[in-house]
Amino acid sequence: MQQSGVPYFSQWETPGMTLPVVAGGTQALLGDPLWRHSGAETVEEYARWAVNVCGMACLKMILAARGEIHPTLELARACTGYGGYVVNEIDASIKGLIYAPFVRFVGDRFALAAETIIAVQASAIPDLLSKRRFFIASVHPSIRWPEQEPPAKGGHLVLVTAASPETIRFHNPSGHDPASQADVTLPLAVFDRFFANRGISIDG
């Protein structure tokens, strides 16, 4: 498959932070020198949110494809206002992305038509992309190492930009190197091992 032409953004401001995060957890993000670009007010706020904003990174890429650049945490705050994230100030946990509020958010704020898709087979993704430009797919984060067998499905979001009956292409907000970040191309059967059969169909 050819390159998508869709700008790539990591969910970390420094795209090379994935392996430090995998090794050391969110504390590693306190050392991201570019954290201010996220729109966070403090590096602690950035570190708390960055592990939860794969969906906002996907949205950021969609908006960048039409010429708009928005800081990731500004998108996350706005989406939280719609219920797309639930923030617990007592234990500092963040729950999300919650699909239905996200669909309302992108419709209201950016005039993007979107739809929650559940119980969908990987083989149906090419048809979804014939109706809307993008599909934000729920996959296991270990898809960055497609040769591995994932322990589960879902838990992370990637931006699918093209698919055929045999092959799929996507941007992965938490890829650990260029080959696993932008325009990743995998056999559809390999993608299916990580795919949780749900996501969001969304216009560009």
PEURNOR-V577074 format. One line per field, one symbol per residue. ss: DSSP state (~ for helix, > for strand, _ for the rest). psi: psi as a letter, one per 20 degrees, with the letter a starting at -180 (. if undefined). Layout:
ss->???
psi->???
//
This chain:
ss->______________~~~~~~~~~~~~~~~~~___~~~~____~~~~~~~~___~~~~~~~~~~~~______~~~~~~~~~~___>>>>____>>>>__~~~~~~~~~~~~___>>>>>___~~~~~~~~~~__>>>>>>_~~~~~__________>>>>>>>>___>>>>>>_____~~~___>>>>~~~~~~~>>>>>>>>__
psi->qrqhjpqppriqhohjigghghhjahhhiijoijhhiijqhrhggghghhijkhhhhggggghhhjjppppghggggghhhijhqopoigjjqpprppgghgggghgghjkppqppprlpqhiighhgiihqhqooporphjiimiiroqiaqriqpqopiqqrihqqprpoikqirhhjfplppqqhhghhhipjkrbppqr.
//
